[in-house]
Amino acid sequence: MRTKYWRPGTDYIEEIVEAVRGLVRDGDIITVSEKAVSTASGLLIDESKVKAGRLARFLSGFWMRRVWGGPLGRLTRLRKETIRRLRGYPLEEGASHKQLAILKVGLLQALRHYSEGGIDASNLPYTFVSLPLKRPLKEAERIRRALESATGLRLSVMIVDGDTTYSWRNLHLAPRRVEVKGLIHIGGFMTFVLGRILGFKARATPLAISGESLNPDLALHLAEAAHRIRGYGAGRTVWDMSERFGVPPSHVTWRLLEGVEHFPIVIIRKS
């Protein structure tokens, strides 16, 4: 469902209710982008104000440019364009980003080359990044109660992160700790590396589900479907967003982002 861009302070629950009112049916699953909820909730940090330490500078320099932009990037079969971009990873801005990741989600997440523990800079202006929701299940429950109260229907709500869970049969390795049974976490860095090297099935991550009980594989299948339908807004990465608008990432504004189509809500109806 297309909505306006959710700036900080947006009543996103009201936005969701109004967007789906008259469209949903009993038993539908309403999926919502974690990024959109985090932004609307004001879970943002201006990385220009983060002072980087030595470890963060090592990560933004040698680790990102030489390791991810070299053997590790090839080993995990990253796209050539991604490797090229990693070789030019910004040293100062990147160091601030890695410092924030170390402080907020830990070193094992900071070792990742993107979306460290749910920290995300895409579809945000200037030098802002969004933090992951602290209690996504609580948010899912709040949304579901509001929807059921407004519609009188029995509905479910799933909060989805586009970051990847890797699956092999009944083993599901999530990029971070989630509130969905059956998804396990071994550290974001190791999850990504093992999942890519071993060729596990990659799907978007359901962070929390309120309502109908879903088995892990079905929840992952629906999360991936919703993620693909939703698209990437202004761009999948900061680099993509910057190229779309023709300005450096720090020059992207709220107004530019508001001019892009955003689809934070997807209704799933099981046949």
Order of alpha helices (4+ residues) and beta strands (2+ residues): alpha-beta-alpha-beta-alpha-alpha-alpha-alpha-alpha-beta-alpha-beta-beta-beta-alpha-beta-alpha-alpha-alpha-beta
